[in-house]
Amino acid sequence: MASTSPGYGITIRVEGPPSAQPVAEVTQAITSAGASITALDVVESFIDHVVIDVTCDAIDAEHAEAITAAIAQHPDLKVRKVSDRTFLLHLGGKIEIQSKVPLKTRDDLSRAYTPGVARISQAIALDPSDARRLTIKRNTVAVVTDGSAVLGLGNIGPAAALPVMEGKAALFKRFADVDAWPVCLDTQDVDEIVRTVQIIAPVYGGINLEDISAPRCFEVERRLRDLLDIPVFHDDQHGTAIVVLAALKSALKFVKKDLSKVKIVMSGAGAAGTAIARLLVASGATNIIGYDKDGLVNSHHDGDEEMRTWFVDNCSPHGFTGSISEAMVDADIFIGVSAPNVLKESDVAAMAPGSIVFALANPDPEIDPTIARKYAAVVATGRSDQPNQINNVLAFPGIFRGLLDGRITKITDAMLVAAADAIASCVSDDQLNANFIVPSVFDAQVVKKVAEAVRLVGKSS
């Protein structure tokens, strides 16, 4: 049975007579339905009725509805209210702006606004580089999307993408004290996206591109990097690649294998897959066999975008033309950034001893991790309810902290590899095991080490 998740947490308010033992009945109904009770409170208690609030985690929205229906079927119990805890958390949005300076007196206003602020504007007009020193630009990132490839939801548009971008901004602030703001664009035209970001760029110290579908994301990133004097980072590509490389370094250390000598099979050659392959090759990988929705990626097509061309030129297997099942025979590593159920149990069973499986499709991976663990030495997913979660929050906060602190304008592969090494270094030899190949996202040393690694590489380049 699938695992419950706080993302589907609900609080149910139930009323019933004391004689019906509502606490016991509700508890029984919820546990029988396979949900996890996280809190139970008696909010009213009288001679003739009792009111309780019970909070539980469900598997999905349908499961939450089924739990409520099961309680409502009891003849003596009445469901008064159901609150979805995730929706409650999002009421009014998740982020806000607040002033860093006091605005309590006329003197305060005179310095923060007119007439004093005019002096600051004049200073920046004379020396535009002062904008970084005297405005929010020094610590502010734009989280830019067109809503075309949001999480596992696809092309849902800019308004529906906004809650995700708010969450991203909240993570920036929580983990790296970077002020980020969602910029959700109501266009999916490459020229319009590029031009819009270009003309809003003076406000920001960096651009984080998010959830823009391939292959347009490649062109948007390339053109903005050429146009802007601030760093442009496509997290779906490079953030994922950094964390995969970090986790793989730890996993290879655990199974005592060398990246330059292993056979790697990849499912997914889009934005994330190609960026992962680039970092693997930059770190010494020599044998990568890649697949996309059309099969083996080993030949050029007319009109190929730059990234697919790179993949074919650098990763196409010499003379190999088989299926993914054939490629999995004696493979050391599988990395999936594609779709659910790409692999069969027999595919993982056919891998080399000490195999590594990264099944990262979300929410449903390329193979059930429980099945994969029957054969593979190390298994990682993109899910928070499984060990070894490949989570981009290990990378992007520290990346931008280092970019902003170092006043770095361009991002290089060397910085990305250095960031991966920094993340991997946060897992000590004493901690390393099959279920712990990446540090916790709440490990405070991660952001510090990643930021310092990026800053040092940027300073030396």
ZIJOMO-V703948 format. One record per residue. PSI is psi in radians with two decimals (NA if undefined). Layout:
psi=PSI
psi=PSI
//
This chain:
psi=2.47
psi=2.76
psi=2.62
psi=2.81
psi=2.47
psi=-0.38
psi=-0.31
psi=0.61
psi=2.41
psi=2.69
psi=2.16
psi=2.18
psi=2.12
psi=2.41
psi=2.48
psi=2.83
psi=2.59
psi=-0.55
psi=-0.40
psi=-0.05
psi=1.07
psi=-0.63
psi=-0.84
psi=-0.73
psi=-0.76
psi=-0.76
psi=-0.78
psi=-0.75
psi=-0.73
psi=-0.81
psi=-0.61
psi=-0.51
psi=-0.08
psi=0.28
psi=2.90
psi=2.03
psi=2.24
psi=-0.30
psi=2.60
psi=2.16
psi=2.41
psi=1.96
psi=-0.40
psi=2.45
psi=1.95
psi=3.05
psi=-0.68
psi=-0.27
psi=2.72
psi=2.44
psi=2.23
psi=2.60
psi=2.11
psi=2.25
psi=2.33
psi=2.77
psi=2.27
psi=3.08
psi=-0.75
psi=-3.07
psi=-0.69
psi=-0.69
psi=-0.71
psi=-0.72
psi=-0.67
psi=-0.66
psi=-0.81
psi=-0.74
psi=-0.66
psi=-0.69
psi=-0.72
psi=-0.40
psi=-0.30
psi=2.23
psi=-0.44
psi=-0.03
psi=2.51
psi=2.16
psi=1.94
psi=-0.56
psi=2.52
psi=2.16
psi=2.19
psi=1.99
psi=-0.53
psi=-0.72
psi=-0.68
psi=-0.70
psi=-0.50
psi=-0.05
psi=2.13
psi=0.11
psi=2.98
psi=-0.14
psi=2.85
psi=2.89
psi=2.41
psi=2.64
psi=2.47
psi=-0.19
psi=2.64
psi=2.47
psi=1.19
psi=-0.34
psi=2.98
psi=-0.65
psi=-0.76
psi=-0.82
psi=-0.65
psi=-0.52
psi=-0.74
psi=-0.51
psi=-2.53
psi=2.48
psi=-0.23
psi=-0.62
psi=-0.43
psi=-0.59
psi=-0.66
psi=-0.74
psi=-0.72
psi=-0.68
psi=-0.71
psi=-0.63
psi=-0.65
psi=-0.61
psi=1.61
psi=-0.42
psi=-0.32
psi=-0.27
psi=-0.63
psi=-0.56
psi=-0.57
psi=0.08
psi=-3.13
psi=-0.19
psi=-0.57
psi=-0.33
psi=0.43
psi=2.37
psi=2.42
psi=2.21
psi=1.78
psi=2.28
psi=2.82
psi=0.10
psi=0.38
psi=-0.25
psi=1.10
psi=2.11
psi=-2.26
psi=0.28
psi=-0.35
psi=-2.54
psi=1.49
psi=0.00
psi=2.94
psi=-0.68
psi=-0.76
psi=-0.41
psi=-0.34
psi=-0.75
psi=-0.59
psi=-0.75
psi=-0.61
psi=-0.78
psi=-0.71
psi=-0.78
psi=-0.69
psi=-0.66
psi=-0.71
psi=-0.82
psi=-0.78
psi=-0.75
psi=-0.48
psi=0.10
psi=0.62
psi=2.28
psi=1.98
psi=2.68
psi=2.37
psi=2.38
psi=1.66
psi=2.00
psi=2.32
psi=0.97
psi=2.60
psi=0.40
psi=2.20
psi=-0.81
psi=-0.74
psi=-0.69
psi=-0.86
psi=-0.80
psi=-0.70
psi=-0.81
psi=-0.67
psi=-0.73
psi=-0.21
psi=-0.12
psi=-0.52
psi=-0.40
psi=-0.43
psi=2.66
psi=-0.15
psi=2.79
psi=2.16
psi=1.88
psi=2.40
psi=2.31
psi=0.78
psi=2.25
psi=2.65
psi=2.62
psi=0.02
psi=-0.58
psi=-0.59
psi=-0.78
psi=-0.71
psi=-0.84
psi=-0.81
psi=-0.81
psi=-0.70
psi=-0.64
psi=-0.61
psi=-0.58
psi=-0.59
psi=2.70
psi=0.38
psi=2.73
psi=2.47
psi=2.16
psi=2.11
psi=1.80
psi=-0.61
psi=-0.56
psi=-1.19
psi=-0.60
psi=-0.79
psi=-0.78
psi=-0.72
psi=-0.84
psi=-0.64
psi=-0.80
psi=-0.73
psi=-0.82
psi=-0.66
psi=-0.66
psi=-0.76
psi=-0.74
psi=-0.72
psi=-0.63
psi=-0.69
psi=-0.72
psi=0.01
psi=0.94
psi=2.78
psi=2.27
psi=-0.61
psi=-0.21
psi=-0.04
psi=2.73
psi=2.17
psi=2.25
psi=2.26
psi=2.42
psi=1.98
psi=1.97
psi=0.61
psi=-2.52
psi=-0.94
psi=-0.78
psi=-0.76
psi=-0.70
psi=-0.68
psi=-0.83
psi=-0.70
psi=-0.78
psi=-0.62
psi=-0.78
psi=-0.74
psi=-0.40
psi=0.04
psi=-0.06
psi=2.45
psi=-0.14
psi=1.54
psi=2.22
psi=2.09
psi=2.58
psi=2.55
psi=-2.90
psi=-0.35
psi=0.01
psi=-2.64
psi=2.31
psi=1.65
psi=0.18
psi=2.66
psi=2.51
psi=2.70
psi=2.33
psi=0.28
psi=2.38
psi=2.90
psi=-0.72
psi=-0.72
psi=-0.67
psi=-0.76
psi=-0.77
psi=-0.81
psi=-0.75
psi=-0.49
psi=-0.29
psi=-0.15
psi=2.29
psi=2.54
psi=1.78
psi=-0.08
psi=2.30
psi=0.28
psi=3.13
psi=3.02
psi=-0.58
psi=-0.68
psi=-0.64
psi=-0.52
psi=-0.29
psi=2.09
psi=0.28
psi=2.51
psi=-0.57
psi=2.39
psi=2.29
psi=2.07
psi=2.17
psi=1.05
psi=-1.60
psi=2.85
psi=2.62
psi=0.70
psi=-0.58
psi=2.64
psi=2.83
psi=-0.68
psi=-0.47
psi=-0.77
psi=-0.64
psi=-0.47
psi=-0.06
psi=2.91
psi=2.76
psi=2.56
psi=0.63
psi=2.80
psi=2.25
psi=2.05
psi=1.70
psi=1.65
psi=-0.02
psi=2.42
psi=2.38
psi=-0.22
psi=2.03
psi=3.02
psi=-0.42
psi=2.58
psi=2.13
psi=-0.50
psi=-0.71
psi=-0.75
psi=-0.64
psi=-0.27
psi=-0.42
psi=-0.63
psi=2.55
psi=-0.58
psi=2.32
psi=2.33
psi=2.67
psi=-3.10
psi=0.10
psi=2.52
psi=-0.24
psi=0.23
psi=2.64
psi=2.79
psi=0.92
psi=2.20
psi=1.73
psi=2.15
psi=-0.31
psi=-0.26
psi=-0.33
psi=-1.00
psi=-0.61
psi=-0.80
psi=-0.65
psi=-0.91
psi=-0.55
psi=-0.76
psi=-0.70
psi=-0.78
psi=-0.77
psi=-0.61
psi=0.01
psi=0.75
psi=2.33
psi=-0.41
psi=2.48
psi=2.35
psi=2.83
psi=-0.57
psi=-0.66
psi=-0.70
psi=-0.73
psi=-0.70
psi=-0.66
psi=-0.73
psi=-0.75
psi=-0.68
psi=-0.73
psi=-0.81
psi=-0.61
psi=-0.27
psi=-0.10
psi=1.88
psi=2.87
psi=-0.60
psi=-0.50
psi=-0.48
psi=2.18
psi=3.14
psi=-0.45
psi=0.18
psi=1.47
psi=-0.15
psi=2.62
psi=2.89
psi=2.56
psi=-0.29
psi=0.13
psi=1.96
psi=-0.42
psi=-0.30
psi=-0.96
psi=-0.74
psi=-0.80
psi=-0.71
psi=-0.80
psi=-0.77
psi=-0.69
psi=-0.78
psi=-0.77
psi=-0.75
psi=-0.74
psi=-0.73
psi=-0.62
psi=-0.58
psi=-0.23
psi=NA
//
